[in-house]
Each structure stands twice: as structure tokens, then as C-alpha cells.
Amino acid sequence: MRLLFLLQPGANSRSIFLDFIRGFRQAGHEALTLELAPIWHAYDQNPAARPALMSRFTGQLREALVAQRIDLTCAMWGNALTTLMHSTHDGAPRTLFDLLNIPHLLFWLDAPHWAQGGSMLPAFGTPILAGPALRHLINNPATAREMTDVLGFGATIAAPYAINEEVFRPRPEITPEFDLVACIGPGDPAPTPLALRELESSTPDLDALRREAADLLRPRLRELAGNDASAAALDALLDSQVAARHIPMLDRLRAIDTDIARAILADPRLYTRATMANRSIESLERPFTTAWLSRRFSCAIFGEGDLSAWGFRGAHLGRPAHEEQSAAYARGRIGLNLMRWQDDAGLNLKPYEISASGRSCLCSARAWTDRSFEPGREILAFSGPAHAAQLTRELLDDPARLTAIAEAGLARTRRDHTWCTRAAQIIDSL
């Protein structure tokens, strides 16, 4: 197939997309790229002329797609939709790809609720996201169902993330110097006084912190609801988040048998705001657990995150480029991963990157983990800080098992979780 990828500027997301593109080339497809940066720059330089520029570029791309005989186009997130001018067909809004009947794949690296700073929210529930030529790619089936059943998206493929095995690879020349190494991005909340007290406990009560966060959130949800009946439904949904976060949000909301719950499901924007708020009570898990473990093990973090307010006692390895993150993981005996819980199921990229780097992965328990790894043999999943500490100590005290899990995770990732393998699966799904 002849593919065209619309490539965005940036650092980490651009590198991930380049790895993704390389996977299609490895799978035997011809992959062309079009840089979006100069187009966006032209739009930004002359906002008044943006509609005319957008129309002109859309026409040029239309001619190129036909002349180059492109079989499939792809962009990360909704970048193509926000760059191109749309039209109508039979009274319905349609993208250029719909009009040409050329499939366009939208690769959602983040759930659409959070992607691009929430800029796609106005499009939720509109026909433009369900165009006949559009296909959406997301990393887990729970979010895929939200996209299709509530947010108005069209055909959606749920497939795990993957890695470029030439970028993420074992680094035998590096001797581990830390027990745990984690990649921490930005956006963690500040600790509450209760969180700081629990950091000193040998048996921390993470659920107490989650309940505290939920109670602090309730006034905001009441404002979002707008009336008492809606507030009651959102209260019930929040209670379900505290009690059963591993059950997909959509299933929990549907179990609230009220007209208001159905009204929330019928309003994509309210649903998005309410569920994002609910999931925000989980955002303290990553900084708390990492800081708590740093009091008991030799730890290091890298990336844009700053855990100083949480009293993190380990080293900070800076902000290595995408291509050097494998070397950062190699400095630890175990790679630690905690998700920010922006969705309810599936794994982020880090477990694949850790495993491909030849290190045992210690990951917070998530629904659909077993779709990617066999827990206990290829990855270790923990529920809470104390459990993470127990598993870490057991691995450090048993070097043979530490090596066995690392080797099994590496073999599984190389077999099933490269972008070349995933590209073939995606083409089959299309």
C-alpha cells in the first residue's frame, strides 16, 4: 500500500509517530510524509487569511492524494481535521478523505477527551468524527466504546501500543545503579497534608487519599451538573470511581438507572467533563507511590515531572531524548510504571518501552494488562504502594527471577509489540 502520514512538529510525540511510521515501512508499505509545521506556521502568521490558506492547502492536498495514488492517510490525534477545510455531501459535513473515499487513520496517542489540550471537545457528537472514510485508533476497548457509543466517533480500532525495537533495546554496557527507575511526565498535583502524613506510614492508605480527593471534587461536580438531580447522578458516579475504578466508566454510568444518567450519556460534552473530573481523583497515585517507594529503595526518575513537593528522595536523570530513554531505564534493575488514569483500561507506552529495554517492569494493576503481558511471568502488577514494595523486595532478593521476568517481557515485546507487528494488525483491521 502507498501511505501518506501528516507529521506534526514536536519532540516526544513526533518521535513516537516516526516510530509508528517506520513500522509500516518494515511491514512492506510505502510510507510518505508531509510536514505540518510550515502549514501551521502559515496559519499562525496570518490569522485573517487562515480560511483562504486552509482552502488552498486542502485543494493542493486533494490533487496530491489523487496524483500520488495514496491508499491510506494517517495523522496523530485530530491534526488532519484541524488543518484541513471540510465540505458537505448530501447535507452532512464531510472531510476531504470522505469525499475522495481514501481512508484516514486518526492515531489517538491520548484519549480524545485529553488530547490536544481538549481542543477536540467541540467536535464530539458531531458528524465530522464519524465520516465514512475515518478510522480511529486507540489503545484499549473501554475508551473505544466511549468514543463510538457516547462521543460520536465512527469506526474505532482498539489495539495496544508498541515500540521501535531499534530505539528501545537492551543496553548491556550499562550497569544498573538504582533499584527502580521511572519516567515521570508533567501534570502531577501538589500533595495535601493528608498525603504528606501518609508518606511517613509503613502501610499507607491510598484509598483515604482518593476519598479525600473525591470529597474535594464534589462541589465542582455540582457546578458542572447545574441541578440537584444531575448532581445526584454525578455523585453516584464519583462514588463508583472510588469503589470500583477498574470497571469501565461507561458501564458504571449505565448502571445508574436514572433519567439524569441517560441525559449525561446523551450529552458528549457533559459526559467528557464529568468523566475527566471523576478520573482526576486518581492523579495523586503516581507521585505518591513514587515518592513513598523512594523512601525505601534506591530510586531515580527522568522526564519533565517534578516530585520535589512530594519529598522524592531519589535521583533525577534529566530529560533524555526519546532515543535515549532505553539507556535511562537500563540504569535501574526494575522499571516502574504508574499511569495517570486518564482512562479505565489498557497500558500506556512505558511497560512496552521498559520491557524492550531488557528490564523487569513493575506496573500498577490495570484492566486489559493480560492482553499484552502475562502478569507474574512477563510483567509484575501491583495494587497499592505496599504491594509494590513487596514485589520490589522479592525481585531484588531473587536475581534469577528478576532476570527471568526481564527476559520473558523482552521476548513478548519483540514478538507481539513492535510497530511492524502492529502495522500489519492495523491494516487487517482497516
C-alpha positions as CSV (number, residue, x, y, z in Angstrom):
1,M,0.0,0.0,0.0
2,R,1.0,3.6,-0.6
3,L,0.5,5.6,2.6
4,L,0.8,9.3,3.5
5,F,1.5,10.4,7.1
6,L,0.8,14.0,8.1
7,L,3.7,14.6,10.5
8,Q,3.4,17.1,13.4
9,P,6.2,19.1,14.9
10,G,7.2,18.4,18.5
11,A,9.6,16.2,20.5
12,N,8.3,13.1,22.1
13,S,5.0,12.7,20.3
14,R,6.8,13.3,17.0
15,S,9.4,10.6,17.8
16,I,6.7,8.2,18.7
17,F,4.9,8.9,15.4
18,L,8.1,8.4,13.5
19,D,8.5,5.0,15.2
20,F,4.9,4.3,14.2
21,I,5.6,5.2,10.5
22,R,8.7,3.1,10.5
23,G,6.6,0.1,11.5
24,F,4.5,0.4,8.3
25,R,7.7,0.6,6.2
26,Q,9.0,-2.5,7.9
27,A,5.7,-4.2,7.2
28,G,6.3,-3.6,3.5
29,H,4.3,-0.5,2.8
30,E,5.5,2.7,1.0
31,A,5.2,5.5,3.6
32,L,5.4,9.1,2.5
33,T,5.4,12.0,5.0
34,L,4.1,15.6,4.8
35,E,5.3,18.1,7.4
36,L,2.6,20.0,9.1
37,A,4.8,22.6,10.7
38,P,5.1,25.0,7.7
39,I,1.4,24.9,7.2
40,W,0.6,25.6,10.8
41,H,3.2,28.4,10.8
42,A,1.5,30.0,7.8
43,Y,-1.9,29.8,9.5
44,D,-0.5,31.4,12.7
45,Q,1.3,34.2,10.8
46,N,-1.8,35.4,9.2
47,P,-5.0,34.5,11.2
48,A,-7.2,36.7,9.0
49,A,-6.2,34.7,5.9
50,R,-6.5,31.3,7.6
51,P,-9.7,30.2,5.9
52,A,-8.3,31.1,2.5
53,L,-5.0,29.4,3.3
54,M,-6.8,26.3,4.6
55,S,-8.9,26.1,1.5
56,R,-5.9,26.4,-0.8
57,F,-3.9,23.8,1.1
58,T,-6.9,21.4,1.2
59,G,-7.1,21.7,-2.6
60,Q,-3.4,21.1,-3.1
61,L,-3.6,18.0,-0.9
62,R,-6.6,16.7,-2.8
63,E,-4.7,16.9,-6.0
64,A,-1.6,15.3,-4.5
65,L,-3.6,12.4,-3.0
66,V,-5.1,11.6,-6.4
67,A,-1.8,12.1,-8.3
68,Q,0.2,10.0,-5.9
69,R,-2.4,7.3,-5.8
70,I,-2.5,7.3,-2.0
71,D,-4.3,4.3,-0.4
72,L,-4.3,5.4,3.2
73,T,-3.6,8.6,5.1
74,C,-2.8,9.0,8.8
75,A,-2.2,11.7,11.4
76,M,-1.8,11.8,15.1
77,W,-4.9,12.8,17.1
78,G,-7.2,15.1,15.1
79,N,-4.4,17.0,13.4
80,A,-5.7,16.4,9.9
81,L,-9.2,17.5,10.9
82,T,-8.0,20.8,12.4
83,T,-5.6,21.5,9.5
84,L,-8.0,20.9,6.5
85,M,-11.1,22.6,5.2
86,H,-14.2,20.4,5.4
87,S,-17.1,20.3,3.0
88,T,-20.6,18.8,2.9
89,H,-22.1,15.9,1.0
90,D,-25.9,15.2,1.0
91,G,-26.3,17.8,3.7
92,A,-23.7,16.2,6.1
93,P,-20.3,17.6,6.9
94,R,-17.5,15.5,5.3
95,T,-13.8,15.6,5.3
96,L,-11.6,15.6,2.3
97,F,-10.9,11.9,2.9
98,D,-14.6,11.1,2.8
99,L,-15.1,12.9,-0.4
100,L,-12.2,11.1,-2.1
101,N,-13.0,7.7,-0.4
102,I,-9.4,7.5,0.9
103,P,-9.3,6.0,4.4
104,H,-7.8,8.3,7.1
105,L,-6.5,6.8,10.3
106,L,-6.5,9.1,13.4
107,F,-3.9,7.7,15.9
108,W,-5.0,8.8,19.3
109,L,-1.9,8.7,21.5
110,D,-4.0,10.2,24.3
111,A,-7.7,9.5,24.8
112,P,-9.6,12.1,22.8
113,H,-11.0,13.6,26.0
114,W,-7.5,14.8,26.9
115,A,-5.8,15.1,23.5
116,Q,-4.6,18.4,22.1
117,G,-5.5,20.2,25.3
118,G,-9.1,19.3,25.0
119,S,-9.4,21.2,21.7
120,M,-11.4,18.4,20.1
121,L,-14.2,18.7,22.6
122,P,-16.4,20.9,20.3
123,A,-16.4,18.2,17.7
124,F,-17.7,15.5,20.0
125,G,-21.2,14.4,18.9
126,T,-20.9,16.0,15.5
127,P,-21.0,14.0,12.2
128,I,-17.5,15.1,11.2
129,L,-15.8,12.4,13.5
130,A,-18.0,9.7,12.1
131,G,-17.2,10.2,8.4
132,P,-17.2,7.0,6.4
133,A,-13.5,7.2,5.5
134,L,-12.3,7.9,9.0
135,R,-10.9,5.2,11.3
136,H,-9.8,5.9,14.8
137,L,-7.0,4.0,16.7
138,I,-7.0,3.9,20.5
139,N,-5.1,1.6,22.9
140,N,-8.0,0.0,24.8
141,P,-11.5,-1.2,24.2
142,A,-13.1,0.7,27.1
143,T,-12.2,4.1,25.6
144,A,-13.1,2.8,22.1
145,R,-16.6,2.1,23.4
146,E,-16.8,5.6,24.9
147,M,-15.7,7.0,21.6
148,T,-18.3,5.1,19.5
149,D,-21.2,4.9,21.9
150,V,-21.1,8.3,23.5
151,L,-18.8,10.8,21.8
152,G,-20.0,10.2,18.2
153,F,-16.9,8.7,16.7
154,G,-17.0,6.3,13.8
155,A,-15.3,3.0,13.3
156,T,-12.6,2.6,16.1
157,I,-9.8,0.1,16.4
158,A,-8.6,-0.9,19.9
159,A,-5.0,-2.1,19.8
160,P,-2.2,-1.9,22.3
161,Y,0.7,0.4,21.8
162,A,4.0,-0.8,20.6
163,I,7.7,0.1,20.2
164,N,10.5,0.6,17.7
165,E,12.9,-2.2,18.7
166,E,15.9,-0.3,17.4
167,V,15.2,2.6,19.7
168,F,14.1,0.6,22.8
169,R,16.6,-2.2,23.2
170,P,18.7,-3.8,26.0
171,R,21.8,-1.8,26.9
172,P,24.2,-4.5,28.3
173,E,27.0,-2.0,28.5
174,I,25.2,-0.1,31.3
175,T,25.5,-1.4,34.8
176,P,22.3,-0.8,37.0
177,E,22.9,1.6,39.8
178,F,19.3,2.1,41.1
179,D,16.6,-0.4,42.3
180,L,13.8,1.4,40.5
181,V,13.7,3.9,37.5
182,A,10.6,5.6,36.4
183,C,9.7,8.1,33.6
184,I,7.6,10.8,35.1
185,G,5.8,13.4,32.9
186,P,4.3,16.7,33.9
187,G,1.0,17.4,35.5
188,D,1.1,15.8,38.9
189,P,-0.9,17.5,41.6
190,A,0.5,19.0,44.8
191,P,0.3,16.8,47.9
192,T,-2.3,17.5,50.6
193,P,-1.4,17.5,54.3
194,L,-3.0,14.0,54.5
195,A,-0.8,12.8,51.6
196,L,2.3,14.1,53.4
197,R,1.3,12.3,56.6
198,E,0.6,9.0,54.7
199,L,4.1,9.2,53.1
200,E,5.5,8.5,56.5
201,S,3.4,5.5,57.1
202,S,4.7,1.9,56.5
203,T,1.2,0.9,55.4
204,P,-0.1,3.9,53.5
205,D,-3.8,4.2,52.9
206,L,-4.1,5.3,49.3
207,D,-7.8,4.9,49.3
208,A,-8.1,7.5,52.1
209,L,-6.3,9.9,49.7
210,R,-8.7,9.0,46.9
211,R,-11.7,9.6,49.2
212,E,-10.3,12.9,50.2
213,A,-9.8,13.9,46.5
214,A,-13.3,12.8,45.8
215,D,-14.8,14.9,48.6
216,L,-12.8,18.0,47.3
217,L,-14.2,17.3,43.8
218,R,-17.9,17.2,44.8
219,P,-18.5,20.9,44.8
220,R,-17.0,21.2,41.3
221,L,-19.3,18.4,40.1
222,R,-22.3,20.1,41.5
223,E,-21.4,23.2,39.5
224,L,-21.0,21.1,36.4
225,A,-24.3,19.4,36.9
226,G,-26.3,22.5,37.1
227,N,-29.3,21.0,39.1
228,D,-29.8,18.7,42.1
229,A,-30.9,15.7,40.0
230,S,-27.8,15.8,37.8
231,A,-25.6,16.4,40.9
232,A,-27.0,13.2,42.5
233,A,-26.1,11.2,39.4
234,L,-22.6,12.6,39.2
235,D,-22.2,12.0,43.0
236,A,-23.2,8.3,42.4
237,L,-20.7,8.1,39.5
238,L,-18.0,9.5,41.7
239,D,-18.7,7.0,44.5
240,S,-18.4,4.3,41.9
241,Q,-15.0,5.7,40.9
242,V,-13.8,5.4,44.5
243,A,-15.2,1.9,44.9
244,A,-14.6,0.2,41.5
245,R,-12.3,2.2,39.3
246,H,-11.3,-1.0,37.3
247,I,-14.9,-1.2,35.9
248,P,-15.1,1.0,32.8
249,M,-16.8,4.3,33.5
250,L,-19.3,3.8,30.8
251,D,-20.5,0.6,32.4
252,R,-20.8,2.3,35.8
253,L,-22.8,5.2,34.4
254,R,-25.2,2.9,32.6
255,A,-25.7,1.0,35.9
256,I,-27.1,4.2,37.5
257,D,-30.7,3.8,36.5
258,T,-31.9,7.3,36.3
259,D,-33.1,9.7,33.6
260,I,-30.2,12.0,34.6
261,A,-27.6,9.3,33.9
262,R,-29.2,8.8,30.5
263,A,-29.1,12.5,29.9
264,I,-25.4,12.6,30.7
265,L,-24.8,9.8,28.1
266,A,-26.8,11.8,25.6
267,D,-24.5,14.9,26.0
268,P,-21.0,14.1,24.8
269,R,-19.5,17.3,26.3
270,L,-21.1,16.9,29.7
271,Y,-20.0,13.2,29.7
272,T,-16.5,14.2,28.8
273,R,-16.2,16.9,31.5
274,A,-17.8,14.7,34.2
275,T,-15.7,11.6,33.5
276,M,-12.5,13.6,33.2
277,A,-13.3,15.1,36.6
278,N,-14.0,11.7,38.1
279,R,-10.7,10.2,36.9
280,S,-8.8,13.2,38.3
281,I,-9.0,11.7,41.8
282,E,-6.5,9.1,40.6
283,S,-3.9,11.6,39.6
284,L,-2.1,11.5,43.0
285,E,-1.3,7.8,42.8
286,R,1.7,8.3,40.6
287,P,3.6,11.0,42.6
288,F,2.6,9.4,46.0
289,T,3.7,5.9,45.1
290,T,6.9,7.0,43.5
291,A,7.8,9.3,46.5
292,W,6.8,6.6,49.0
293,L,9.0,4.0,47.3
294,S,11.9,6.4,47.2
295,R,12.0,6.3,51.0
296,R,12.5,2.5,50.9
297,F,14.6,1.8,47.7
298,S,17.2,3.4,45.6
299,C,15.1,5.3,43.0
300,A,15.6,7.5,40.0
301,I,13.2,9.3,37.8
302,F,13.6,11.0,34.4
303,G,11.4,13.3,32.3
304,E,9.5,16.6,32.8
305,G,8.0,15.6,36.2
306,D,9.0,17.4,39.4
307,L,8.3,15.4,42.6
308,S,10.1,17.7,45.0
309,A,6.9,18.8,46.6
310,W,6.3,15.2,47.4
311,G,9.6,14.8,49.1
312,F,11.0,12.4,46.5
313,R,14.4,11.2,47.8
314,G,15.9,9.7,44.7
315,A,17.9,11.0,41.7
316,H,16.6,12.9,38.7
317,L,18.2,11.7,35.5
318,G,17.2,14.8,33.4
319,R,15.1,14.8,30.3
320,P,16.7,12.3,27.9
321,A,15.5,12.3,24.3
322,H,13.2,9.6,23.1
323,E,16.1,7.7,21.6
324,E,18.0,7.7,24.9
325,Q,15.2,6.6,27.3
326,S,16.3,3.0,27.0
327,A,19.6,3.9,28.5
328,A,17.8,5.7,31.4
329,Y,15.8,2.5,32.1
330,A,19.0,0.5,31.9
331,R,20.3,2.4,35.0
332,G,17.7,0.6,37.1
333,R,17.2,-3.0,38.0
334,I,13.5,-2.6,37.6
335,G,11.4,-0.2,35.6
336,L,8.5,1.3,37.5
337,N,5.3,2.5,35.7
338,L,2.2,4.2,37.1
339,M,-0.5,5.6,34.9
340,R,-2.3,8.9,35.4
341,W,-5.6,7.1,34.9
342,Q,-6.9,9.2,32.1
343,D,-8.8,6.1,31.0
344,D,-10.0,2.9,32.7
345,A,-8.1,0.1,30.9
346,G,-5.1,-0.8,28.9
347,L,-1.4,0.2,29.2
348,N,0.5,3.3,28.3
349,L,3.7,3.1,26.3
350,K,6.1,2.7,29.2
351,P,5.6,-1.0,30.0
352,Y,6.5,-1.9,26.4
353,E,9.5,0.5,26.5
354,I,10.7,-0.9,29.8
355,S,10.4,-4.5,28.7
356,A,12.0,-3.8,25.3
357,S,14.9,-2.2,27.3
358,G,15.6,-5.5,28.9
359,R,14.3,-4.6,32.4
360,S,11.6,-6.2,34.5
361,C,8.5,-4.0,34.5
362,L,6.7,-3.2,37.8
363,C,3.3,-1.7,36.8
364,S,0.2,-0.6,38.6
365,A,-2.6,-3.1,38.0
366,R,-4.8,-2.3,35.1
367,A,-7.7,-3.9,33.3
368,W,-6.6,-5.4,29.9
369,T,-2.9,-5.8,31.0
370,D,-3.2,-9.5,30.2
371,R,-3.9,-8.5,26.6
372,S,-0.3,-7.5,26.3
373,F,1.7,-9.4,29.0
374,E,1.3,-12.4,31.3
375,P,1.2,-11.0,34.8
376,G,3.7,-12.7,37.1
377,R,5.8,-14.0,34.3
378,E,6.3,-11.2,31.8
379,I,5.3,-8.2,34.0
380,L,4.5,-7.6,37.7
381,A,1.3,-5.8,38.5
382,F,0.8,-4.2,41.9
383,S,-2.2,-2.8,43.8
384,G,-1.0,-0.1,46.1
385,P,2.3,1.2,47.4
386,A,2.9,-1.6,50.0
387,H,2.3,-4.3,47.4
388,A,4.7,-2.5,45.0
389,A,7.3,-2.5,47.8
390,Q,6.7,-6.2,48.5
391,L,7.2,-7.2,44.8
392,T,10.3,-5.0,44.5
393,R,11.9,-6.6,47.5
394,E,11.1,-10.1,46.3
395,L,12.7,-9.3,42.9
396,L,15.8,-7.7,44.3
397,D,16.2,-10.7,46.7
398,D,15.8,-13.2,43.8
399,P,18.2,-12.2,41.0
400,A,17.3,-15.3,38.9
401,R,13.6,-14.3,38.9
402,L,14.5,-10.7,38.2
403,T,16.3,-11.8,35.1
404,A,13.6,-14.3,34.1
405,I,10.9,-11.7,34.1
406,A,13.0,-9.2,32.2
407,E,13.8,-11.9,29.5
408,A,10.2,-13.0,29.2
409,G,9.0,-9.4,28.9
410,L,11.6,-8.6,26.3
411,A,10.7,-11.7,24.3
412,R,7.0,-11.0,24.4
413,T,7.5,-7.4,23.3
414,R,9.8,-8.3,20.4
415,R,7.3,-10.9,19.3
416,D,4.0,-9.1,19.7
417,H,4.5,-5.4,20.4
418,T,6.7,-3.8,17.7
419,W,5.2,-1.2,15.4
420,C,5.9,-3.5,12.5
421,T,3.6,-6.2,14.0
422,R,1.0,-3.7,15.0
423,A,1.0,-2.1,11.5
424,A,0.1,-5.4,10.0
425,Q,-2.8,-5.8,12.5
426,I,-4.0,-2.3,11.8
427,I,-4.1,-2.8,8.1
428,D,-6.0,-6.0,8.6
429,S,-8.5,-4.2,10.8
430,L,-8.9,-1.5,8.2
